[in-house]
């Protein structure tokens, strides 16, 4: 009888413990899933937000470039070649097939600025080149340098005060492409850097 009672007591203690452990593990899994979903939604919102900020960008341009901008010598992608755009500065850009219209050697910068037309600050805009920054000289500018923009990619950009977020010496390309979301062809788009492009099947 004593042994039977001991067994009954042990069962009474163990079963609730097992149930409690299972509940804790389940809650932990749900918490991790919720965190992952939150991160995924956050990343998605960042991408969509970046595209929305570029909604007012002048997608097409005349193709004019600063006089002092030099054409690249032996660029990876020759003028006239077909490429695939691997970046998503704007909706419908990533995955679009493009034609190289110009290739230039320069320093390219991601910048943050407040439009001269008012509105929210634009963060980490890509790209503005050395020749589109007032009195920039020829040396690569350091992050956190305050500059004045002379580019006109977006409304309110020309003449705005900006801060350099990052910069790199690279080849920048001007391209024509048709957005994957449909609509008219974008001509003479400025700028896409070399590492944001890949060869088109047509040119492999």
BELWO-V835057 format. One record per pair of residues at least 6 apart in sequence whose C-alpha atoms are under 6 Angstrom apart, sorted by the first residue. I is the first residue (numbers start at 1). GAP is how many residues later the second one is. D is the distance in Angstrom with one decimal. If there is no record, write none. Layout:
# BELWO-V835057
i | gap | d
I | GAP | D
I | GAP | D
This chain:
# BELWO-V835057
i | gap | d
51 | 38 | 5.9
51 | 39 | 4.4
51 | 40 | 5.5
54 | 36 | 5.9
56 | 98 | 5.9
57 | 96 | 5.6
57 | 97 | 4.1
58 | 95 | 5.4
58 | 96 | 5.7
59 | 127 | 5.9
59 | 130 | 5.8
60 | 126 | 5.1
60 | 127 | 4.7
60 | 128 | 5.6
60 | 129 | 5.5
61 | 127 | 5.4
63 | 125 | 5.2
70 | 34 | 5.6
71 | 32 | 5.8
71 | 33 | 4.2
72 | 31 | 5.5
72 | 32 | 4.4
72 | 33 | 4.8
79 | 21 | 4.9
79 | 22 | 5.4
79 | 23 | 5.7
80 | 19 | 5.9
80 | 20 | 5.2
81 | 18 | 5.8
81 | 19 | 5.6
82 | 16 | 5.7
82 | 17 | 4.7
82 | 118 | 5.5
83 | 14 | 5.7
83 | 15 | 5.3
83 | 115 | 5.6
83 | 116 | 4.6
83 | 117 | 4.4
84 | 11 | 5.9
84 | 12 | 5.7
84 | 13 | 4.6
84 | 14 | 6.0
84 | 113 | 5.7
84 | 114 | 5.2
84 | 115 | 6.0
84 | 116 | 5.4
85 | 9 | 5.4
85 | 10 | 5.4
85 | 11 | 5.6
85 | 112 | 4.9
86 | 8 | 5.1
86 | 9 | 5.9
86 | 110 | 5.1
86 | 111 | 5.4
87 | 7 | 5.0
87 | 109 | 5.6
88 | 6 | 4.8
92 | 87 | 4.4
92 | 88 | 4.5
92 | 89 | 4.8
93 | 86 | 5.5
96 | 83 | 5.9
96 | 84 | 5.6
98 | 78 | 5.4
98 | 79 | 4.3
99 | 76 | 5.5
99 | 77 | 5.3
100 | 75 | 4.8
101 | 73 | 5.4
101 | 74 | 5.1
102 | 71 | 5.5
102 | 72 | 5.0
103 | 69 | 5.8
103 | 70 | 4.6
104 | 67 | 5.4
104 | 68 | 5.4
105 | 66 | 4.7
106 | 63 | 5.9
106 | 64 | 5.9
107 | 22 | 5.7
107 | 23 | 5.3
107 | 61 | 5.4
107 | 62 | 4.3
107 | 63 | 6.0
108 | 20 | 5.8
108 | 21 | 4.4
108 | 59 | 5.6
108 | 60 | 5.5
109 | 18 | 5.5
109 | 19 | 5.2
109 | 20 | 6.0
109 | 57 | 5.7
109 | 58 | 4.3
110 | 14 | 5.1
110 | 15 | 5.2
110 | 16 | 4.7
110 | 17 | 5.4
110 | 55 | 5.4
110 | 56 | 5.4
111 | 13 | 4.9
111 | 14 | 5.2
111 | 52 | 5.6
111 | 53 | 4.7
111 | 54 | 5.1
112 | 10 | 5.5
112 | 11 | 4.3
112 | 12 | 5.1
112 | 50 | 5.5
112 | 51 | 5.4
113 | 8 | 5.7
113 | 9 | 5.4
113 | 48 | 5.9
113 | 49 | 4.2
114 | 7 | 4.4
115 | 41 | 4.4
115 | 42 | 5.4
115 | 45 | 5.9
116 | 40 | 4.6
116 | 44 | 5.5
117 | 39 | 5.0
127 | 64 | 5.9
132 | 18 | 4.9
132 | 19 | 5.0
133 | 15 | 5.9
133 | 16 | 4.7
133 | 17 | 5.4
134 | 14 | 5.5
143 | 21 | 4.9
143 | 22 | 5.0
143 | 23 | 5.2
144 | 19 | 5.5
144 | 20 | 5.1
145 | 18 | 5.6
145 | 19 | 5.3
146 | 16 | 5.8
146 | 17 | 4.6
147 | 14 | 5.9
147 | 15 | 5.2
148 | 11 | 6.0
148 | 12 | 5.7
148 | 13 | 4.7
148 | 14 | 5.9
149 | 9 | 5.5
149 | 10 | 5.3
149 | 11 | 5.6
150 | 8 | 4.7
150 | 9 | 5.7
151 | 7 | 5.2
152 | 6 | 5.0
171 | 23 | 5.8
172 | 20 | 5.6
172 | 21 | 4.5
173 | 18 | 5.7
173 | 19 | 5.2
174 | 14 | 5.5
174 | 15 | 5.3
174 | 16 | 5.1
174 | 17 | 5.6
175 | 13 | 5.2
175 | 14 | 5.2
176 | 10 | 5.5
176 | 11 | 4.3
176 | 12 | 5.4
177 | 8 | 5.6
177 | 9 | 5.3
178 | 7 | 4.3
178 | 8 | 5.9
